[in-house]
Amino acid sequence: MWDFGHADLLEPEAIGEPGQRVFRLRVMSKDESASLWLEKEQLAALTLAFRHLLEQTDEPPEAELAPMPASQPFPERPQVELKLGRLGIGYDEDLRMVTIFAYATEEAEDAPPTFACQVSLNQCAAFAERAEETISAGRPICVLCGAPIEKDGHKCHRRNGHSSQPISLEDSGE
């Protein structure tokens, strides 16, 4: 298991064109770095978990939230590179720190985490903002069926029963 302790940087990243993107969490702590590869849905779930946690704590006023540092130079070859199967978080009320637990795809359900790091509530808030921007930069989603709308349109089977008329990006409100 890799335990990075307090992470200096926790940053979401999308690589590639919408529809072909891959996602990762970039983590840096002292002289250590990690690329944690995950699915878009996992990134959205982590963001939602952070938002729920922030709602349940006495989050500092907006003015006190330290912005996440702008993209720091990230090593081409991090010390840790994992494809994530699942994620979990824990919160220490006394320290006001969030621990992220990451499990590699090949780990058994009862296995200990493969990777862990701690972040502050301010880092969680800044991460959530960045992650929401990263996620929303992809293809627009059809409000009727939830499928992505491609550049050349979308044939939504829920539109007017089973209409085969494509929905263009203009029709989707984008």
C-alpha positions as CSV (number, residue, x, y, z in Angstrom):
1,M,0.0,0.0,0.0
2,W,1.1,3.5,-0.8
3,D,0.3,6.1,1.9
4,F,1.1,9.6,0.6
5,G,0.1,11.3,3.9
6,H,-1.1,14.9,3.3
7,A,-1.3,15.5,-0.5
8,D,0.0,18.9,-1.7
9,L,-1.9,18.4,-4.9
10,L,-5.0,16.5,-5.8
11,E,-6.2,17.4,-9.3
12,P,-8.6,15.8,-11.8
13,E,-7.5,15.6,-15.4
14,A,-9.2,14.5,-18.6
15,I,-7.0,13.5,-21.5
16,G,-8.2,13.3,-25.1
17,E,-11.2,14.5,-27.1
18,P,-14.8,14.3,-25.7
19,G,-16.1,10.8,-26.3
20,Q,-12.6,9.5,-26.2
21,R,-11.3,10.9,-23.0
22,V,-9.6,9.1,-20.2
23,F,-9.6,10.4,-16.6
24,R,-7.1,10.4,-13.8
25,L,-6.4,11.9,-10.4
26,R,-3.0,13.5,-10.2
27,V,-1.6,13.4,-6.7
28,M,1.6,14.9,-5.4
29,S,3.0,14.8,-1.9
30,K,6.5,16.0,-1.1
31,D,8.7,14.1,-3.7
32,E,6.0,11.5,-4.5
33,S,3.6,11.5,-7.4
34,A,0.7,9.2,-8.4
35,S,-1.6,8.8,-11.4
36,L,-4.8,7.2,-10.4
37,W,-6.7,6.3,-13.5
38,L,-10.5,6.1,-13.2
39,E,-13.8,6.3,-15.0
40,K,-15.7,9.5,-15.5
41,E,-18.5,8.1,-13.3
42,Q,-16.0,7.5,-10.5
43,L,-14.7,11.1,-10.8
44,A,-18.3,12.3,-10.6
45,A,-19.0,10.1,-7.6
46,L,-15.9,11.3,-5.7
47,T,-16.9,14.9,-6.5
48,L,-20.4,14.3,-5.2
49,A,-19.0,12.6,-2.0
50,F,-16.9,15.7,-1.4
51,R,-19.8,18.0,-1.9
52,H,-22.0,16.0,0.5
53,L,-19.2,16.0,3.1
54,L,-18.7,19.8,2.7
55,E,-22.4,20.3,3.3
56,Q,-22.3,18.3,6.5
57,T,-19.3,20.1,8.0
58,D,-19.1,23.7,9.0
59,E,-17.4,24.6,5.8
60,P,-15.4,27.8,6.0
61,P,-16.8,30.9,4.3
62,E,-16.1,31.2,0.5
63,A,-13.4,33.8,1.1
64,E,-11.4,31.5,3.2
65,L,-11.3,28.7,0.6
66,A,-7.8,28.5,-0.7
67,P,-7.8,27.9,-4.4
68,M,-6.1,24.8,-5.7
69,P,-2.7,25.6,-7.1
70,A,-2.7,26.0,-10.9
71,S,-1.6,22.9,-12.6
72,Q,1.8,22.1,-11.3
73,P,4.4,20.4,-13.4
74,F,3.6,16.7,-13.1
75,P,6.2,14.1,-13.7
76,E,6.0,12.1,-16.9
77,R,6.5,9.0,-14.9
78,P,4.9,9.1,-11.5
79,Q,6.1,6.7,-8.8
80,V,2.6,5.2,-8.5
81,E,0.3,4.4,-11.4
82,L,-2.9,2.6,-10.8
83,K,-6.2,1.7,-12.6
84,L,-8.8,2.2,-9.9
85,G,-11.6,-0.3,-9.2
86,R,-13.2,1.6,-6.4
87,L,-12.7,4.6,-4.1
88,G,-13.7,5.5,-0.6
89,I,-13.4,8.5,1.7
90,G,-13.2,9.0,5.4
91,Y,-13.3,12.2,7.5
92,D,-11.4,13.0,10.7
93,E,-13.4,15.6,12.5
94,D,-10.6,16.6,14.9
95,L,-8.0,17.2,12.2
96,R,-10.6,18.3,9.6
97,M,-8.9,16.1,7.1
98,V,-10.4,13.8,4.4
99,T,-8.7,10.5,3.6
100,I,-9.1,9.1,0.1
101,F,-8.8,5.3,-0.1
102,A,-8.2,3.9,-3.6
103,Y,-8.4,0.3,-4.5
104,A,-6.8,-1.2,-7.6
105,T,-9.0,-3.0,-10.1
106,E,-7.6,-6.4,-9.3
107,E,-8.0,-6.1,-5.5
108,A,-10.5,-8.4,-3.7
109,E,-13.5,-6.8,-2.0
110,D,-12.0,-7.3,1.5
111,A,-8.4,-6.2,0.6
112,P,-6.9,-3.1,2.2
113,P,-6.6,0.0,0.1
114,T,-3.9,0.1,-2.5
115,F,-3.4,3.9,-2.1
116,A,-4.3,6.5,0.5
117,C,-3.8,10.2,0.9
118,Q,-5.2,13.0,3.0
119,V,-6.6,16.4,1.9
120,S,-8.0,19.4,3.7
121,L,-11.6,20.5,3.3
122,N,-10.3,23.5,1.3
123,Q,-8.6,21.1,-1.1
124,C,-11.9,19.1,-1.4
125,A,-13.9,22.2,-2.3
126,A,-11.3,23.3,-4.9
127,F,-11.1,19.8,-6.3
128,A,-14.9,19.6,-6.6
129,E,-14.9,22.9,-8.6
130,R,-12.2,21.6,-10.9
131,A,-13.7,18.2,-11.3
132,E,-17.2,19.6,-12.2
133,E,-15.5,21.8,-14.9
134,T,-13.6,18.7,-16.2
135,I,-16.7,16.5,-16.3
136,S,-18.9,19.2,-18.0
137,A,-16.3,19.8,-20.7
138,G,-17.3,16.5,-22.4
139,R,-20.1,15.8,-24.7
140,P,-23.6,17.1,-23.8
141,I,-26.0,14.6,-22.4
142,C,-29.5,14.0,-23.8
143,V,-32.0,15.1,-21.1
144,L,-34.5,12.4,-22.3
145,C,-32.4,9.2,-22.4
146,G,-29.1,10.2,-20.7
147,A,-26.9,9.2,-23.7
148,P,-24.2,11.5,-25.0
149,I,-25.0,13.7,-28.0
150,E,-22.3,13.4,-30.7
151,K,-21.2,16.2,-32.9
152,D,-23.3,14.8,-35.8
153,G,-26.4,14.6,-33.6
154,H,-28.2,11.9,-31.6
155,K,-31.1,9.6,-32.3
156,C,-33.0,9.5,-29.1
157,H,-35.5,6.7,-28.9
158,R,-37.4,8.5,-26.2
159,R,-38.2,11.5,-28.3
160,N,-41.8,11.4,-29.6
161,G,-42.1,7.8,-28.8
162,H,-39.4,6.2,-31.1
163,S,-38.4,9.1,-33.4
164,S,-35.4,8.5,-35.5
165,Q,-34.9,12.2,-36.1
166,P,-31.5,13.2,-34.8
167,I,-31.2,15.7,-32.0
168,S,-28.5,18.3,-32.9
169,L,-26.4,20.2,-30.4
170,E,-28.6,23.2,-31.0
171,D,-31.7,21.2,-29.9
172,S,-30.0,20.0,-26.8
173,G,-29.6,23.6,-25.5
174,E,-25.8,23.7,-25.8
